[in-house]
Amino acid sequence: MTYFFILGNNPTLSIAEIVCVLSAKIKKQNIKVISQDVFIVEFNKKIDISLLQKQLGGTIKIGKIISTRNIDDIKRVEQSLVKQILLLFPLNVKKVFFGFSIYGGRVDIKALALAIKEKLKQQGIASRWVVSKESVLSSVVVQKNKLLEQGAEFTLFIKKDKVLLGKTLTCQEFEKYSFYDFSRPYRAIEKGMMPPKLAKMMINLSGTDSASVFLDPFCGSGTILQQAILMGYENVIGVDVDEHAVSRTQKNLEWLTKNEELRIKNEELSVKIQKCDVKNLDKKIPPQSVDTIITEPYLGPLKIRNLKAEIKILSDLYINAFKSFKKVLKPDGRVVIIFPVFSVSFPSSSHLPLSSLGRSPRDGRTKNKLHFLLILDTLKKIGWQTQIPLPQYLLDNPVIKTTSRRSIIYSRPDQKILREILIFTRT
């Protein structure tokens, strides 16, 4: 069976997450389409789409490919699609809702929709064609119009001389993400908020299971820990040097575990939140007892006055953190971590030597340049190596965008401090 995954705003990260979660089931020869919008894969066996959608943070929709047609005669294609689509509606239904999302090309959707409405009318079935201003329907539109419960969303993928017809099976639950984010007691907006979806993607990139001992040593307000609990992790540890952060995390996780809607079995859950400097983790946590560390440390001030000095401070923080990680992490454990990347421009007369900051090619969104923490060689010397979250055959695809360090950048347009996602293992 062939499934499609509609990707989020960061296609590279979305695909990396899918590949990590389904690593045993995805092979090079099974991948049919890779684009900025969609990842289409053929599987030998049926997969649990509903469960997979809940697990993935960077996939907007998942569906199955129903048929493939040549596009040399678009009218014939449309007639074929009408027949195919009509077969997908349940029998004895009185009214249906349907909509379309088009990727990679153009089709006369209005003609197709009116043909479907006419055929349904002939069978005594009322219908409503759901449209939006865009060529694709968002997960919000799909869910609010109950397309998955009382009708269908059809996807058309135009690939050169072929058109692939698909049907959406699941959508990302946008209301739940909003609930988990905005309804919790504390949100530290002034310190920069990690999106819950990103937290989930980082957890999935770790490749560890829910039985693992999970540590966030810079827990902040508990976003990563919250997602770990929602994903079924039972042994969760949060640490922060700021006592206010510890208090916020405790209250947020208490709210989470007491909320009846979440149905979390408290008796199976071990949560430990402690105040501790990252340099002293081994005084609070037994040596080599942690399976996975997933965290976003301090990324620097929102307004940077002296970038060189700030990078020095952050570099020291990260190096000390990794020295401490080595004491508490198991030999086969993993670290998934955010590094700051600074998108900053300087006048030509600036006395600051940009080359000393690790200048990279231009940031494609702005005229600024990206400046990384140049500590990977130092981390290698103390026993750490980076891991690439994608196989080589995907890294060679032009859709996949990684840095020269083979890391993945996560950011919004015009953001000054970008997030660089890196995965480390012990050497």
Secondary structure, DSSP 8 states (H G I E B T S, - for coil): -EEEEEE-S-HHHHHHHHHHHTTTT--GGGEEEE-SSEEEEE-SS---HHHHHHH-SSEEEEEEEEEEEE-SSHHHHHHHHHHHHHTTS-TT-SEEEEEEEEESS---HHHHHHHHHHHHHHTT-EEEEE--SSSS--HHHHHHTTHHHHEEEEEEEEETTEEEEEEEEEE--HHHHHHHHHSSS---GGG----HHHHHHHHHHHT--TTSEEEETT-TTSHHHHHHHHTT--EEEEEES-HHHHHHHHHHHHHHHH-GGG---GGG-EEEEEE--GGGGGGTS-TT-EEEEEE------SS-S-HHHHHHHHHHHHHHHHHHHHHHEEEEEEEEEEEEEEEE---TT--S-GGGG-EEEE-TTSS-EEE----HHHHHHTTEEEE-SS-HHHHTSTT----TTS-EEE--TT-SEEEEEEEEEE-
